């Protein structure tokens, strides 16, 4: 189940700042037609930090109700009780798994990290994927903590966004006896991570170019390095443009440009600068995504 290219879905809003339900469903249909292997609503790309609890649940419910591929819902928080409640709702809604970011701002010690994830894992019987993203949390989850958590039956993998392929290698070395997968958390490192044993990517770019991202991962998993490398370099300039400013600022602009549902960004995020917007247009045109 946890293999391939899975978009970290944007959350589109209406003009009056509500969840754009119809637009969200159309976006899901678009990425599914592109061949993605799963959907990840309510992640950072989905502006989860500015969704109310009711909106968070609404987005997950929409995804589950219309998805034709597995749904892995973002249910993390820096408040263990809140993450617990989000995860319980997602499980009841029928998701296929959840994605739990390590607690941000609090910077828990190793014992706290293990206790946080263990409490949630023992309360539900669905698969859990850890999420390590030091640039957002201010803390890099130690390999030793990840390896300890991998021993818990329903903690089945990690979205790794530390930017280190060596870190990925050490995670795989230390979980070799567990049924545990590593997914890239950075589009630009998808191919390098596949090359050392990763199984896919939770992707920002797959919101816009689901077909090429899916083909890249498929080629990488098959060992077709020539095809995977070709797609890697074709997509690299767009991926850089999609991260020219804080995610999801550029990808929501890209969605608007190519005719997908997008809507405003919620404060404190502000619109993409003109210079970076022009660069994004240029790269979308090079790939033939935008006329």
C-alpha positions in Angstrom: 0.0 0.0 0.0 2.7 2.5 1.0 4.6 2.6 -2.3 4.7 5.0 -5.3 3.9 8.7 -5.7 1.3 10.1 -3.3 0.4 13.8 -3.5 0.4 15.8 -0.3 -2.9 17.4 -1.4 -3.5 21.2 -1.3 -6.7 22.3 0.4 -8.6 24.6 -2.0 -10.8 27.3 -0.5 -13.8 29.2 -1.8 -13.9 33.0 -2.1 -15.6 33.1 1.4 -12.7 31.0 2.9 -14.6 27.7 3.2 -13.4 24.3 2.1 -14.0 24.1 -1.7 -15.5 20.6 -1.6 -16.3 20.3 -5.3 -12.9 21.7 -6.2 -11.1 19.3 -3.8 -13.0 16.4 -5.4 -11.9 17.5 -8.9 -8.3 17.8 -7.8 -8.4 14.3 -6.4 -9.9 13.0 -9.7 -7.1 14.8 -11.6 -4.2 13.2 -9.6 -5.9 9.8 -9.7 -6.1 10.0 -13.5 -2.4 10.8 -13.4 -1.7 7.4 -11.8 -0.9 8.3 -8.2 -0.9 5.4 -5.7 -2.4 7.2 -2.7 -3.6 10.5 -1.4 -2.4 12.5 1.6 -4.9 15.1 2.8 -4.3 17.4 5.8 -0.5 17.6 5.6 1.6 20.8 5.7 0.9 21.2 1.9 -2.8 21.2 2.8 -2.4 24.1 5.3 -3.3 21.8 8.2 -1.9 24.3 10.7 -4.7 26.8 9.8 -7.6 24.3 9.5 -10.0 24.2 12.4 -10.7 20.8 13.9 -14.0 20.6 12.1 -12.4 21.6 8.8 -9.6 19.0 9.3 -12.3 16.3 9.7 -14.2 17.6 6.7 -11.2 17.4 4.4 -10.5 13.8 5.5 -14.1 12.8 5.1 -14.2 14.2 1.5 -11.0 12.4 0.5 -12.2 9.1 1.9 -15.6 9.4 0.3 -14.4 10.1 -3.2 -11.0 8.4 -3.4 -10.3 5.4 -5.6 -6.8 4.9 -4.1 -5.6 4.6 -0.5 -5.9 7.6 1.8 -3.2 8.4 4.3 -4.5 11.3 6.4 -2.2 13.8 8.2 -3.3 13.7 11.8 -0.2 15.0 13.6 0.0 17.8 16.2 2.4 19.1 18.8 -0.4 18.3 21.3 -0.5 14.6 21.9 -4.2 14.6 22.8 -5.1 16.5 19.7 -3.1 14.2 17.5 -4.8 11.3 19.3 -8.3 12.7 18.5 -7.5 13.5 14.9 -6.2 10.0 14.4 -9.2 8.4 16.0 -11.5 10.4 13.7 -9.5 9.4 10.7 -9.6 5.8 11.6 -13.4 6.0 12.1 -13.7 7.8 8.8 -12.1 4.8 7.0 -8.6 6.0 6.0 -6.1 3.4 5.1 -3.4 5.0 7.2 -2.2 8.2 8.9 0.8 10.4 8.7 2.0 11.7 12.1 4.5 14.6 12.2 6.9 14.7 15.1 5.8 17.3 17.7 6.9 20.8 16.5 7.9 23.6 18.9 7.9 21.4 22.0 11.1 19.6 21.0 10.5 16.5 23.1 13.3 14.4 24.3 13.7 10.8 22.9 11.5 9.4 25.7 8.8 11.9 24.9 8.9 11.1 21.2 8.5 7.4 21.9 5.7 8.0 24.4 3.8 10.4 22.0 3.8 8.0 19.1 3.2 4.9 21.2 0.1 6.4 22.9 -1.5 7.0 19.5 -0.4 3.7 17.9 -1.9 1.7 20.7 -5.2 3.5 20.4 -5.9 2.6 16.7 -5.3 -0.4 14.6 -4.6 1.3 11.3 -1.1 1.8 9.8 0.9 4.8 11.0 3.7 6.5 9.0 6.0 8.8 11.0 7.0 12.2 9.5 10.4 13.7 10.1 10.8 17.2 8.8 13.4 19.1 10.9 12.9 22.4 8.9 9.3 22.5 10.2 9.7 21.0 13.7 13.1 22.3 14.8 14.1 18.8 15.6 15.6 15.9 13.7 14.2 12.6 15.0 17.1 10.4 16.0 17.6 7.1 14.1 17.5 5.3 17.4 14.1 6.6 18.2 12.8 5.7 14.7 14.2 2.2 15.0 12.5 1.8 18.4 9.1 3.0 17.1 9.4 0.7 14.1 9.1 -2.3 16.5 5.5 -1.3 17.1 3.3 -3.4 14.8 1.2 -0.7 13.2 4.0 1.9 12.8 4.9 0.8 9.3 7.1 3.6 7.9 8.4 7.1 7.8 8.2 10.1 5.5 11.8 11.3 5.7 12.5 15.0 4.9 15.7 15.6 6.7 17.5 16.2 3.4 20.0 13.4 4.1 20.3 10.3 2.0 22.8 9.0 4.6 20.0 9.4 7.3 17.7 7.3 5.1 20.4 4.7 4.7 20.9 4.5 8.5 17.1 4.2 9.0 16.9 1.3 6.6 19.9 -0.4 8.2 18.4 -0.1 11.6 14.9 -1.4 10.6 16.0 -4.2 8.4 14.3 -6.8 10.6 11.0 -4.8 10.6 8.2 -4.4 8.0 9.1 -0.7 7.7 9.2 1.5 4.6 10.9 4.8 3.9 9.2 7.4 1.7 10.9 10.5 0.5 9.5 13.7 1.9 11.3 15.9 -0.6 10.5 15.7 -4.3 14.0 16.5 -5.4 15.4 13.6 -3.4 13.0 11.0 -4.7 15.4 9.2 -7.0 18.3 9.2 -4.6 16.1 7.8 -1.8 14.7 5.2 -4.2 18.2 4.2 -5.1 19.0 3.2 -1.5 15.8 1.3 -0.8 13.0 3.9 -0.4 9.6 2.9 -1.7 8.2 6.2 -3.0 7.4 9.9 -2.2 4.8 11.9 -0.5 4.9 14.7 -3.1 4.1 18.3 -3.6 4.8 18.2 -7.3 2.4 15.4 -7.8 -0.5 17.9 -7.3 0.5 19.4 -10.6 2.4 16.7 -12.5 1.0 13.4 -11.1 1.8 11.4 -14.2 5.5 12.2 -14.5 6.1 11.9 -10.7 4.3 8.5 -10.7 6.4 7.4 -13.7 9.6 8.4 -12.0 8.8 6.3 -9.0 7.6 3.4 -11.0 10.8 3.4 -13.1 13.0 3.8 -10.0 11.3 0.8 -8.2 11.7 -1.3 -11.4 15.4 -0.5 -11.5 15.0 1.4 -14.8 17.6 4.0 -13.9 17.8 5.5 -17.4 14.1 6.4 -17.4 14.0 7.5 -13.8 17.1 9.7 -14.2 15.6 11.3 -17.3 12.4 12.2 -15.5 14.3 13.4 -12.5 16.2 16.0 -14.6 13.1 17.0 -16.5 11.2 17.7 -13.3 14.0 19.2 -11.3 13.6 22.8 -12.5 9.8 22.7 -11.7 10.4 21.2 -8.3 12.9 24.0 -7.5 10.3 26.5 -8.6 7.7 24.8 -6.4 9.9 25.4 -3.4 11.1 28.9 -4.2 9.0 30.1 -1.3 7.4 28.4 1.7 5.3 25.4 0.7 2.4 25.5 -0.2 2.7 29.1 -1.5 4.1 28.1 -5.0 2.1 24.9 -5.5 -1.2 26.7 -4.8 -0.2 29.3 -7.4 0.7 26.5 -9.8 -2.7 24.9 -9.2 -4.4 28.2 -10.1 -2.3 28.6 -13.2 -3.1 25.1 -14.6 -6.8 25.4 -13.8 -7.1 23.3 -10.7 -9.0 24.3 -7.6 -6.8 26.5 -5.4 -8.2 29.6 -3.7 -6.5 31.8 -1.3 -3.7 31.1 1.1 -4.6 31.4 4.8 -2.6 33.9 6.8 0.2 34.0 7.9 1.1 32.8 4.4 1.0 35.5 1.6 0.9 35.2 -2.2 3.9 34.2 -4.3 6.2 37.0 -5.4 6.0 38.2 -9.0 9.5 37.1 -9.8 8.9 33.6 -8.5 5.5 33.4 -10.1 7.1 34.3 -13.5 9.7 31.5 -12.9 6.9 29.1 -12.1 5.1 30.0 -15.3 8.3 29.4 -17.3 8.9 26.0 -15.9 5.2 24.9 -16.3 5.4 25.9 -19.9 8.7 24.0 -20.5 6.9 20.9 -19.4 3.9 21.6 -21.5 1.6 21.8 -18.4 0.8 25.4 -19.2 0.3 26.9 -22.7 
